């Protein structure tokens, strides 16, 4: 009885992790899942062999990893970034968000300190919004953007 109560009290924590931080086995499980989605006739045995992982690894992790953009549609994503206090940089960020067809819900930019501002943006991901992970990467690669972090996804 005590064990059942403990398992109900446990909550699952979710994390957004960059691809480079994931163990290779998880990336391979995600690749197998993608292959199986793309080719319904492909067997699990063939897919795991192509990726070089065991079936047991696939079954162990298959429900625990998914691409970020697979579940993002219809959600709100909030990200924070630090960037140089550079004229036109906010406009570039907003232009990228518009190009990916995400709907901006809130924007808050701090007063720059030592030439660096913190920007928090919440966007709604719509049915025709592009791949949000690619959007974040493009923003990260803008000159004068120091970093971008996703802080919430609802």
Residue pairs with C-beta under 8 A, 6 or more apart in sequence:
16 68
16 150
16 153
19 27
22 65
25 53
25 57
25 61
26 61
26 64
26 65
28 51
28 52
28 53
28 57
29 53
29 57
29 58
29 61
29 62
29 65
30 65
30 66
30 67
31 51
32 44
32 47
32 48
32 50
32 51
32 53
32 58
32 62
33 62
33 65
33 66
34 67
35 42
35 47
35 50
35 51
36 42
36 44
36 47
44 55
44 58
45 55
47 58
48 54
48 55
48 57
48 58
67 133
68 132
68 133
69 131
69 132
69 133
72 125
72 129
72 132
72 153
73 125
73 126
73 127
73 129
74 125
74 126
74 127
75 124
75 125
75 153
75 154
76 105
76 122
76 123
76 124
76 125
76 152
76 153
76 154
77 102
77 122
77 123
77 125
77 132
77 150
77 152
77 153
77 154
78 106
78 120
78 121
78 122
78 123
78 150
78 151
78 152
78 153
79 120
79 121
79 136
79 148
79 149
79 150
79 151
80 118
80 119
80 120
80 148
80 149
80 151
81 93
81 118
81 119
81 121
81 139
81 145
81 146
81 147
81 148
81 149
82 116
82 117
82 118
82 119
82 145
82 146
82 147
83 89
83 93
83 116
83 117
83 119
83 142
83 144
83 145
83 146
84 115
84 116
84 117
84 144
84 145
84 146
85 112
85 115
85 116
85 117
86 144
89 142
89 144
89 145
90 109
90 119
92 142
93 119
93 121
93 139
93 142
93 145
94 104
94 107
96 135
96 138
96 139
96 142
97 104
97 121
97 123
97 135
99 130
100 129
100 130
100 131
100 132
100 134
100 135
101 126
101 128
101 129
101 130
102 123
102 124
102 125
102 126
102 129
102 130
102 132
102 135
103 123
103 124
103 126
103 129
104 121
104 122
104 123
105 122
105 123
105 124
106 120
106 121
106 122
107 119
107 120
107 121
108 119
108 120
108 121
109 117
109 118
109 119
109 120
110 117
110 118
110 119
111 117
116 146
120 151
125 132
136 148
136 150
139 145
139 148
140 147
140 148
